[in-house]
Amino acid sequence: MHELVLPQLGEGIEKATVAVWHVRSGDIIKSQDDVVEVVTDKATFYVPAGAEGRLQEICAPAGAEVAVGQVLARISPLEKA
């Protein structure tokens, strides 16, 4: 299981607000897909999944304020056929 966390977005930025999720729980995603948009007092950022798999759980819904390093979502690997 891969945990997608809020990355360090810039010097002095310690938190952000989740603006929009571009995927839903159960969606299959690729590691480079921008899955969530977060907003700080300085800018808007798109956060990539960082892993390929199925979005299992969104841990920080739209409107939630999150700290750098906090889990945004969990991604499970795809099962091999």
N, C-alpha and C positions, 0 to 999 in steps of 0.2 A: 504494500500500500504506500503510495506516494502522498505526502502532505504538501499541498501548495500553501506556502506562507507568503505574507506580505514582505517583499524584498526591501532592501535599503534603497530608497528612491532618490536620495540626494543628501548632501551635507546638511545636517540640522533638521531633517525631516524625520520625525519619530512616529507619526501616526497619519492615517488617511481615513477617508470615509468611502465605503463601498457605494458606488453610484449605480452601476448596471452590471448584471451578469449576462453574458452573451451565450450561455449554455444553460441547460437544465440538468438536474439529477437524472442519471441514466444515459445521457448523451455520450457517444464515443468521440474522443478528442485526440488530437495529435499534439506532440510536445511544443510545437511552435505556435499553436493556436492561441490567440489572445482571448482569454475566457472571461476576464473581469476588468471593469474600468473602475479605477479609484481616483479620488479627488483630494488634493491637499490645498492649503491656503495659497500655494504657489503655482500649481499646475494639475493637469489631468494626465493620468498614466494608464497604459494598458498592460496588464500582467499576463504573460504567457503561461500555459499549463505546466511546462517543464517536464512533462512525462506523457507518454501515450497510454491510453486506456479508457476506462469508463468512469465518468464523474459519479462517484458514489454518494457524496454528501456535500452540501454547501453549508459550511460552518458559520459564515458571516453573511447574513442576508443584506440586500440593498438597504442602505441607510445606516448600517452598523459602522461604528468607529472602531478601527483596528490599529494595533501597534505593530511596528516593524517586528517581524518574526512570528507574529500570531498566525495560526492556521486559518486559511480562508476556505479551503475545500480539501476533500480526500479523493484520490484517484486510484482505482484498482486496475491492475494489469489485465489485459484481455486474455481470455483463456485460449490456449492453443487447441486447434481442431484435431 
